[in-house]
């Protein structure tokens, strides 16, 4: 990957009152060391922050907008969905994707 990279950005609609803006999703890691955020202006980008040092640790860029995210209460794992039939998972060791083979499946929320 060549640096610097460009992150996908959506301009706020000027013809709509009260457009979505700011942090639309956030989740803490199990140990509260990390905060994961998604800005509504960059719906495909997940930001990972270290809360102890108040610094950005990583940026995860998806091809589709992140609809929801949920923390695994038993392990240091974060799960993302984008409205597709895939679940995207992040752990301290890396990220991976799980494809669920069901026709017409669209995962929009996580509980």
N, CA, C and O of each residue as an XYZ file, in Angstrom:
444
protein
N       0.839     -1.168      0.000
C       0.000      0.000      0.000
C       0.887      1.235      0.000
O       1.875      1.318      0.730
N       0.515      2.173     -0.824
C       1.276      3.406     -0.929
C       0.700      4.473     -0.004
O      -0.517      4.645      0.071
N       1.559      5.175      0.687
C       1.120      6.226      1.596
C       1.376      7.586      0.978
O       2.335      7.696      0.214
N       0.626      8.603      1.232
C      -0.594      8.576      2.043
C      -1.760      7.990      1.252
O      -1.755      7.999      0.021
N      -2.746      7.488      1.965
C      -3.942      6.961      1.321
C      -5.062      7.991      1.436
O      -5.039      8.854      2.313
N      -6.028      7.889      0.551
C      -7.206      8.759      0.608
C      -8.363      7.961      1.179
O      -8.650      6.857      0.718
N      -9.021      8.514      2.172
C     -10.172      7.848      2.769
C     -11.443      8.336      2.094
O     -11.579      9.527      1.812
N     -12.394      7.409      1.825
C     -13.656      7.813      1.200
C     -14.433      8.768      2.108
O     -14.545      8.539      3.312
N     -14.960      9.825      1.525
C     -15.651     10.862      2.283
C     -16.936     11.241      1.553
O     -16.943     11.378      0.330
N     -18.026     11.411      2.307
C     -19.289     11.848      1.724
C     -19.582     13.272      2.173
O     -19.531     13.581      3.363
N     -19.888     14.132      1.214
C     -20.264     15.503      1.558
C     -21.660     15.500      2.165
O     -22.512     14.696      1.789
N     -21.882     16.407      3.106
C     -23.206     16.536      3.706
C     -24.181     17.084      2.672
O     -23.850     18.019      1.943
N     -25.395     16.505      2.601
C     -26.386     17.043      1.664
C     -26.840     18.434      2.117
O     -27.209     18.630      3.275
N     -26.809     19.377      1.206
C     -27.203     20.743      1.550
C     -28.702     20.968      1.407
O     -29.225     21.983      1.868
N     -29.399     20.023      0.768
C     -30.831     20.189      0.544
C     -31.695     19.480      1.595
O     -32.920     19.474      1.473
N     -31.083     18.887      2.618
C     -31.829     18.186      3.665
C     -31.580     18.852      5.016
O     -30.444     19.191      5.349
N     -32.656     19.038      5.796
C     -32.448     19.584      7.139
C     -31.874     18.520      8.074
O     -32.224     17.344      7.966
N     -31.017     18.918      8.965
C     -30.432     18.032      9.982
C     -29.818     16.752      9.407
O     -30.223     15.655      9.793
N     -28.853     16.869      8.496
C     -28.226     15.652      7.962
C     -27.420     14.940      9.042
O     -26.952     15.558      9.999
N     -27.266     13.624      8.870
C     -26.451     12.856      9.815
C     -25.009     13.334      9.715
O     -24.446     13.431      8.625
N     -24.425     13.629     10.863
C     -23.020     14.022     10.881
C     -22.431     13.699     12.245
O     -23.150     13.616     13.241
N     -21.138     13.522     12.277
C     -20.471     13.184     13.532
C     -20.333     11.687     13.704
O     -20.424     10.935     12.733
N     -20.114     11.249     14.932
C     -19.901      9.837     15.232
C     -21.254      9.135     15.316
O     -22.037      9.387     16.232
N     -21.522      8.256     14.355
C     -22.796      7.540     14.298
C     -22.756      6.194     14.983
O     -23.797      5.679     15.391
N     -21.569      5.609     15.119
C     -21.396      4.324     15.807
C     -20.151      4.394     16.671
O     -19.152      5.006     16.294
N     -20.221      3.758     17.841
C     -19.016      3.604     18.653
C     -19.155      2.379     19.534
O     -20.258      1.974     19.901
N     -18.007      1.797     19.867
C     -17.979      0.606     20.713
C     -16.631      0.547     21.423
O     -15.591      0.839     20.831
N     -16.662      0.168     22.692
C     -15.442     -0.015     23.476
C     -14.995     -1.467     23.405
O     -15.826     -2.369     23.304
N     -13.686     -1.699     23.457
C     -13.166     -3.061     23.559
C     -13.504     -3.613     24.941
O     -13.840     -2.857     25.853
N     -13.414     -4.918     25.091
C     -13.774     -5.578     26.350
C     -12.996     -5.004     27.534
O     -13.554     -4.832     28.617
N     -11.716     -4.707     27.332
C     -10.874     -4.192     28.417
C     -10.885     -2.657     28.504
O     -10.147     -2.076     29.301
N     -11.708     -2.012     27.698
C     -11.840     -0.543     27.648
C     -10.564      0.167     27.211
O     -10.437      1.377     27.398
N      -9.628     -0.562     26.638
C      -8.392      0.060     26.166
C      -8.597      0.741     24.814
O      -7.925      1.726     24.508
N      -9.520      0.222     24.005
C      -9.729      0.753     22.660
C     -11.161      1.233     22.473
O     -12.108      0.663     23.014
N     -11.288      2.291     21.697
C     -12.587      2.809     21.291
C     -12.643      2.727     19.775
O     -11.731      3.191     19.090
N     -13.712      2.137     19.249
C     -13.919      2.020     17.810
C     -15.018      3.001     17.421
O     -16.074      3.027     18.054
N     -14.785      3.812     16.385
C     -15.775      4.800     15.974
C     -15.971      4.779     14.462
O     -15.074      4.416     13.700
N     -17.187      5.184     14.052
C     -17.482      5.379     12.632
C     -18.122      6.752     12.482
O     -19.141      7.041     13.109
N     -17.528      7.586     11.659
C     -18.026      8.929     11.393
C     -19.056      8.840     10.268
O     -18.817      8.163      9.268
N     -20.194      9.511     10.416
C     -21.244      9.453      9.397
C     -20.797     10.020      8.053
O     -21.363      9.659      7.021
N     -19.801     10.895      8.039
C     -19.277     11.435      6.781
C     -18.342     10.451      6.082
O     -18.032     10.615      4.902
N     -17.894      9.428      6.812
C     -17.009      8.392      6.275
C     -17.576      7.029      6.679
O     -16.973      6.337      7.500
N     -18.719      6.632      6.121
C     -19.418      5.440      6.605
C     -18.714      4.113      6.335
O     -19.118      3.090      6.887
N     -17.682      4.101      5.509
C     -16.960      2.862      5.236
C     -15.692      2.721      6.070
O     -14.967      1.734      5.941
N     -15.425      3.706      6.926
C     -14.160      3.746      7.668
C     -14.406      3.542      9.164
O     -15.249      4.209      9.763
N     -13.659      2.612      9.752
C     -13.702      2.382     11.196
C     -12.376      2.852     11.786
O     -11.304      2.479     11.310
N     -12.463      3.673     12.826
C     -11.294      4.234     13.490
C     -11.088      3.496     14.801
O     -12.037      3.310     15.562
N      -9.867      3.077     15.072
C      -9.533      2.409     16.332
C      -8.628      3.344     17.132
O      -7.543      3.712     16.682
N      -9.093      3.724     18.330
C      -8.381      4.674     19.187
C      -7.899      3.985     20.451
O      -8.608      3.149     21.011
N      -6.695      4.328     20.909
C      -6.194      3.862     22.196
C      -6.612      4.888     23.237
O      -6.187      6.042     23.181
N      -7.447      4.469     24.192
C      -7.979      5.421     25.173
C      -6.947      5.811     26.233
O      -7.050      6.885     26.826
N      -5.965      4.963     26.474
C      -4.948      5.284     27.477
C      -4.019      6.390     26.983
O      -3.677      7.302     27.736
N      -3.610      6.308     25.712
C      -2.663      7.272     25.154
C      -3.336      8.327     24.279
O      -2.665      9.215     23.752
N      -4.665      8.237     24.122
C      -5.433      9.189     23.319
C      -4.850      9.351     21.921
O      -4.631     10.469     21.453
N      -4.600      8.209     21.253
C      -4.049      8.276     19.906
C      -4.706      7.251     18.999
O      -5.226      6.229     19.447
N      -4.665      7.557     17.716
C      -5.215      6.671     16.699
C      -4.285      5.484     16.522
O      -3.078      5.656     16.350
N      -4.846      4.273     16.565
C      -4.050      3.054     16.455
C      -4.162      2.440     15.063
O      -3.170      1.970     14.507
N      -5.379      2.445     14.499
C      -5.590      1.801     13.203
C      -6.820      2.381     12.522
O      -7.694      2.967     13.161
N      -6.861      2.201     11.212
C      -8.026      2.570     10.409
C      -8.382      1.355      9.568
O      -7.539      0.825      8.845
N      -9.629      0.914      9.662
C     -10.123     -0.193      8.840
C     -11.065      0.393      7.797
O     -12.016      1.092      8.146
N     -10.811      0.117      6.520
C     -11.641      0.653      5.446
C     -12.377     -0.503      4.778
O     -11.756     -1.441      4.277
N     -13.691     -0.427      4.777
C     -14.535     -1.437      4.145
C     -14.947     -0.933      2.757
O     -14.855      0.262      2.475
N     -15.400     -1.845      1.896
C     -15.887     -1.448      0.575
C     -17.293     -0.870      0.646
O     -17.681     -0.057     -0.193
N     -18.061     -1.297      1.660
C     -19.441     -0.835      1.824
C     -19.578     -0.137      3.174
O     -18.744     -0.314      4.062
N     -20.632      0.652      3.317
C     -20.871      1.388      4.560
C     -21.088      0.434      5.729
O     -21.789     -0.570      5.596
N     -20.496      0.744      6.856
C     -20.643     -0.060      8.069
C     -22.004      0.257      8.681
O     -22.261      1.392      9.082
N     -22.879     -0.754      8.751
C     -24.236     -0.577      9.296
C     -24.241     -0.688     10.812
O     -24.921      0.075     11.499
N     -23.477     -1.648     11.328
C     -23.481     -1.902     12.771
C     -22.178     -2.568     13.164
O     -21.474     -3.140     12.331
N     -21.870     -2.483     14.451
C     -20.721     -3.196     15.003
C     -21.082     -3.659     16.402
O     -21.893     -3.042     17.093
N     -20.459     -4.764     16.806
C     -20.721     -5.318     18.137
C     -19.437     -5.926     18.665
O     -18.647     -6.503     17.918
N     -19.246     -5.787     19.962
C     -18.076     -6.339     20.636
C     -18.407     -7.737     21.128
O     -19.504     -7.980     21.630
N     -17.464     -8.652     20.984
C     -17.600     -9.996     21.539
C     -17.316     -9.900     23.033
O     -16.224     -9.480     23.413
N     -18.272    -10.280     23.905
C     -18.046    -10.145     25.350
C     -17.063    -11.165     25.921
O     -16.632    -11.031     27.066
N     -16.705    -12.185     25.134
C     -15.836    -13.245     25.646
C     -14.405    -13.182     25.123
O     -13.529    -13.880     25.633
N     -14.159    -12.355     24.113
C     -12.829    -12.306     23.496
C     -12.579    -10.899     22.960
O     -13.527    -10.140     22.758
N     -11.316    -10.541     22.728
C     -11.022     -9.222     22.155
C     -11.306     -9.216     20.646
O     -10.388     -9.255     19.827
N     -12.578     -9.168     20.308
C     -12.993     -9.250     18.903
C     -14.127     -8.256     18.663
O     -15.012     -8.089     19.502
N     -14.085     -7.604     17.510
C     -15.142     -6.692     17.095
C     -15.714     -7.226     15.791
O     -14.965     -7.626     14.900
N     -17.037     -7.233     15.675
C     -17.715     -7.731     14.480
C     -18.419     -6.559     13.802
O     -19.073     -5.753     14.464
N     -18.281     -6.468     12.472
C     -18.914     -5.416     11.674
C     -19.836     -6.042     10.647
O     -19.582     -7.151     10.177
N     -20.911     -5.337     10.294
C     -21.723     -5.752      9.152
C     -21.933     -4.544      8.247
O     -21.920     -3.397      8.693
N     -22.127     -4.838      6.949
C     -22.241     -3.770      5.957
C     -23.495     -3.889      5.098
O     -23.596     -3.239      4.058
N     -24.445     -4.709      5.520
C     -25.643     -4.903      4.714
C     -25.479     -5.981      3.662
O     -26.369     -6.178      2.834
N     -24.359     -6.680      3.680
C     -24.116     -7.778      2.744
C     -24.302     -9.104      3.484
O     -24.822     -9.122      4.600
N     -23.890    -10.187      2.884
C     -23.979    -11.503      3.528
C     -22.665    -11.873      4.219
O     -22.405    -13.046      4.483
N     -21.847    -10.870      4.508
C     -20.554    -11.092      5.157
C     -20.518    -10.446      6.540
O     -21.142     -9.413      6.780
N     -19.772    -11.080      7.442
C     -19.447    -10.492      8.734
C     -17.944    -10.239      8.735
O     -17.164    -11.121      8.375
N     -17.542     -9.054      9.134
C     -16.135     -8.680      9.167
C     -15.700     -8.614     10.623
O     -16.336     -7.944     11.437
N     -14.623     -9.304     10.948
C     -14.179     -9.391     12.333
C     -12.763     -8.857     12.477
O     -11.901     -9.090     11.630
N     -12.543     -8.130     13.578
C     -11.225     -7.601     13.899
C     -10.803     -8.158     15.244
O     -11.591     -8.182     16.189
N      -9.555     -8.605     15.328
C      -8.933     -9.016     16.586
C      -7.564     -8.345     16.643
O      -7.103     -7.822     15.628
N      -6.903     -8.343     17.793
C      -5.554     -7.772     17.841
C      -4.570     -8.470     16.895
O      -3.548     -7.889     16.527
N      -4.870     -9.702     16.503
C      -3.984    -10.436     15.603
C      -4.272    -10.174     14.133
O      -3.471    -10.543     13.274
N      -5.400     -9.543     13.829
C      -5.728     -9.264     12.440
C      -7.220     -9.223     12.197
O      -8.025     -9.307     13.125
N      -7.571     -9.093     10.930
C      -8.973     -9.013     10.539
C      -9.292    -10.149      9.579
O      -8.425    -10.621      8.844
N     -10.551    -10.581      9.596
C     -10.979    -11.618      8.668
C     -12.456    -11.465      8.361
O     -13.176    -10.734      9.041
N     -12.897    -12.166      7.324
C     -14.266    -12.071      6.837
C     -14.906    -13.453      6.861
O     -14.273    -14.448      6.508
N     -16.172    -13.505      7.282
C     -16.947    -14.745      7.261
C     -18.108    -14.531      6.303
O     -18.899    -13.603      6.475
N     -18.211    -15.388      5.292
C     -19.297    -15.308      4.324
C     -20.392    -16.292      4.717
O     -20.122    -17.474      4.933
N     -21.621    -15.807      4.808
C     -22.757    -16.661      5.154
C     -23.527    -16.934      3.872
O     -24.095    -16.023      3.269
N     -23.540    -18.186      3.466
C     -24.091    -18.584      2.180
C     -25.597    -18.838      2.250
O     -26.042    -19.986      2.225
N     -26.366    -17.773      2.337
C     -27.822    -17.851      2.281
C     -28.304    -16.891      1.200
O     -27.883    -15.735      1.164
N     -29.193    -17.366      0.309
C     -29.661    -16.478     -0.758
C     -30.384    -15.256     -0.187
O     -31.142    -15.363      0.776
N     -30.142    -14.120     -0.783
C     -30.821    -12.870     -0.440
C     -30.527    -12.368      0.979
O     -31.247    -11.498      1.471
N     -29.494    -12.887      1.650
C     -29.187    -12.461      3.013
C     -28.541    -11.079      3.005
O     -27.627    -10.807      2.227
N     -29.030    -10.222      3.881
C     -28.489     -8.881      4.042
C     -28.406     -8.588      5.538
O     -29.427     -8.331      6.176
N     -27.195     -8.624      6.101
C     -27.007     -8.413      7.539
C     -26.914     -6.909      7.790
O     -25.966     -6.251      7.360
N     -27.918     -6.377      8.497
C     -28.004     -4.938      8.733
C     -27.757     -4.540     10.186
O     -27.498     -3.369     10.464
N     -27.832     -5.496     11.120
C     -27.691     -5.160     12.534
C     -27.072     -6.339     13.270
O     -27.153     -7.480     12.814
N     -26.460     -6.059     14.403
C     -25.850     -7.081     15.250
C     -26.355     -6.890     16.668
O     -26.507     -5.758     17.127
N     -26.609     -7.961     17.349
C     -27.088     -7.891     18.746
C     -26.121     -8.606     19.653
O     -26.337     -8.664     20.864
